[in-house]
Amino acid sequence: MIDFINNIDADILLFIQNYIRTPFLNTVMKVITSLGNAGILWIVLAVLFLCMKKYRKTGAMMGLALLFGLVITNMILKNAVARIRPYEVIEGLNCIIKHPSDWSFPSGHSTSSIAASVVMLKTMPKKIGIPALILGIIISLSRLYVGVHYPSDVVCGILIGLVCALVSVYLVNKRIEAYKIKHQK
């Protein structure tokens, strides 16, 4: 089963490289993928929302989702699985950005981008939430385009990000509800 997944991963990455990459898209995707570096875009947005009374709850949920994602993805799973990056394994695959120094599985960019953008989608007006989710998905897919993640890394990162977002929304809402109940008496 693992060999089957690895073969599909390799075929997808080589297809992207051979049939989708262009000089123009290379430039665009390098910029897009850099937006997810260290989750900084999403961290900055979470901090900005924390400073705005109207979106403070969203900022707290995003911060919690990003923290959960960091622990699960970067501190636990990457080190436990220790999957080598695809450009080191797949013959003929070229990475078009600076080589990351950590392990491949799962994608931290995908985890943080989906975690933060799903929180935004669930808690903000659709005119903000939908573009945020689209950006999160594009950042996730950019990791395939630039050649630093296997598709299975990105899919798992997306799933982890989704769970982190939903758990964070639930926990913050429960905490606020408990606070309101306690202070009504």
C-alpha positions as CSV (number, residue, x, y, z in Angstrom):
1,M,0.0,0.0,0.0
2,I,2.8,2.4,0.9
3,D,4.6,1.7,-2.4
4,F,1.3,2.3,-4.3
5,I,0.9,5.7,-2.6
6,N,4.5,6.6,-3.2
7,N,4.2,5.8,-6.9
8,I,1.0,7.9,-7.2
9,D,2.8,10.8,-5.3
10,A,5.8,10.6,-7.7
11,D,3.6,10.5,-10.8
12,I,1.6,13.5,-9.7
13,L,4.7,15.6,-8.9
14,L,6.4,14.7,-12.2
15,F,3.2,15.5,-14.1
16,I,3.1,18.9,-12.4
17,Q,6.8,19.5,-13.2
18,N,6.6,18.3,-16.8
19,Y,3.2,19.7,-17.9
20,I,2.1,22.5,-15.6
21,R,5.3,24.4,-14.6
22,T,6.0,27.6,-16.7
23,P,8.4,30.4,-16.0
24,F,5.5,32.7,-15.1
25,L,3.8,30.2,-12.8
26,N,7.2,29.5,-11.2
27,T,7.5,33.1,-10.1
28,V,3.9,33.3,-8.9
29,M,4.0,30.0,-7.0
30,K,7.3,30.9,-5.3
31,V,5.6,34.0,-3.9
32,I,2.5,32.1,-2.9
33,T,4.4,29.3,-1.2
34,S,6.5,31.9,0.7
35,L,3.2,33.4,2.2
36,G,3.0,30.2,4.2
37,N,6.6,30.2,5.5
38,A,6.5,29.6,9.3
39,G,2.8,30.3,9.2
40,I,3.7,34.0,9.4
41,L,0.8,35.3,7.3
42,W,-1.7,33.5,9.4
43,I,0.0,34.4,12.7
44,V,0.0,38.1,11.7
45,L,-3.7,37.9,10.8
46,A,-4.5,36.2,14.1
47,V,-2.6,38.9,16.1
48,L,-4.4,41.6,14.1
49,F,-7.8,40.0,14.8
50,L,-6.9,39.8,18.5
51,C,-6.5,43.6,18.5
52,M,-9.9,44.1,16.9
53,K,-12.9,43.7,19.3
54,K,-15.2,42.5,16.5
55,Y,-12.8,39.7,15.5
56,R,-11.0,39.0,18.8
57,K,-12.7,35.5,19.1
58,T,-11.6,34.7,15.6
59,G,-8.0,35.7,16.5
60,A,-8.1,33.5,19.5
61,M,-9.4,30.5,17.6
62,M,-6.8,31.0,14.8
63,G,-4.0,31.2,17.4
64,L,-5.2,28.1,19.1
65,A,-5.6,26.2,15.8
66,L,-2.1,27.3,14.7
67,L,-0.7,26.2,18.0
68,F,-2.3,22.8,17.7
69,G,-1.1,22.4,14.2
70,L,2.4,23.3,15.1
71,V,2.6,20.8,17.9
72,I,0.9,18.0,15.9
73,T,2.7,18.6,12.6
74,N,6.1,20.1,13.3
75,M,6.9,18.8,16.7
76,I,5.4,15.3,16.6
77,L,4.6,13.9,13.2
78,K,7.4,15.3,11.1
79,N,10.0,13.8,13.6
80,A,8.1,10.6,14.2
81,V,7.6,9.8,10.5
82,A,10.9,11.4,9.2
83,R,9.9,11.3,5.6
84,I,12.6,12.4,3.1
85,R,11.6,15.3,0.8
86,P,10.5,14.2,-2.7
87,Y,13.2,16.0,-4.6
88,E,15.7,13.8,-2.8
89,V,13.9,10.6,-3.7
90,I,12.1,11.0,-7.1
91,E,14.5,10.8,-9.9
92,G,14.2,13.9,-12.2
93,L,12.1,16.0,-9.8
94,N,13.5,19.5,-9.4
95,C,12.8,21.7,-6.4
96,I,12.5,25.3,-7.5
97,I,12.8,27.0,-4.0
98,K,15.4,26.8,-1.3
99,H,15.4,23.3,0.2
100,P,13.5,23.1,3.5
101,S,15.6,21.7,6.4
102,D,12.9,19.7,8.1
103,W,11.1,16.5,7.2
104,S,8.4,16.2,4.5
105,F,5.4,14.6,6.3
106,P,3.0,16.2,6.9
107,S,3.0,19.6,5.2
108,G,3.2,22.4,7.8
109,H,2.3,25.0,5.2
110,S,-0.9,23.1,4.5
111,T,-1.7,22.5,8.2
112,S,-1.3,26.2,9.2
113,S,-3.0,27.5,6.1
114,I,-6.1,25.3,6.4
115,A,-6.3,25.6,10.2
116,A,-6.3,29.5,10.0
117,S,-8.4,29.8,6.9
118,V,-11.1,27.4,8.0
119,V,-11.4,29.3,11.3
120,M,-11.9,32.5,9.2
121,L,-14.4,30.8,7.0
122,K,-16.5,29.6,10.0
123,T,-16.3,32.9,12.0
124,M,-16.1,35.8,9.6
125,P,-18.3,37.1,6.8
126,K,-18.1,34.9,3.7
127,K,-16.6,37.8,1.7
128,I,-13.5,37.4,4.0
129,G,-13.7,33.7,4.8
130,I,-14.0,32.3,1.3
131,P,-11.0,34.2,-0.1
132,A,-9.0,33.1,3.0
133,L,-9.9,29.5,2.4
134,I,-9.0,29.8,-1.3
135,L,-5.7,31.3,-0.4
136,G,-5.1,28.5,2.1
137,I,-5.8,25.9,-0.5
138,I,-3.6,27.6,-3.1
139,I,-0.7,27.8,-0.5
140,S,-1.2,24.1,0.2
141,L,-1.1,23.2,-3.5
142,S,1.9,25.4,-4.1
143,R,4.0,23.0,-2.0
144,L,3.4,20.4,-4.8
145,Y,4.2,22.8,-7.5
146,V,7.5,23.9,-6.1
147,G,8.5,20.2,-5.4
148,V,9.0,20.1,-1.7
149,H,6.0,17.9,-0.6
150,Y,4.4,14.7,-1.8
151,P,0.6,15.0,-2.5
152,S,0.0,12.7,0.6
153,D,1.9,15.2,2.8
154,V,-0.4,18.0,1.6
155,V,-3.6,15.9,2.0
156,C,-2.6,14.9,5.5
157,G,-1.6,18.5,6.4
158,I,-5.0,19.7,5.1
159,L,-6.8,17.1,7.2
160,I,-4.8,18.0,10.3
161,G,-5.5,21.7,9.7
162,L,-9.2,21.1,9.3
163,V,-9.4,19.1,12.6
164,C,-7.3,21.8,14.4
165,A,-9.6,24.5,13.2
166,L,-12.8,22.7,14.2
167,V,-11.5,21.7,17.6
168,S,-10.3,25.3,18.2
169,V,-13.7,26.8,17.2
170,Y,-15.4,24.3,19.5
171,L,-13.1,24.9,22.5
172,V,-13.2,28.7,22.3
173,N,-16.9,28.7,21.9
174,K,-17.3,26.3,24.9
175,R,-15.0,28.4,27.0
176,I,-16.9,31.6,26.2
177,E,-20.3,29.9,26.8
178,A,-19.0,28.6,30.2
179,Y,-17.7,32.1,31.1
180,K,-21.1,33.7,30.3
181,I,-23.0,31.1,32.3
182,K,-20.7,31.5,35.3
183,H,-21.0,35.4,35.2
184,Q,-24.8,35.5,34.8
185,K,-25.4,34.3,38.4
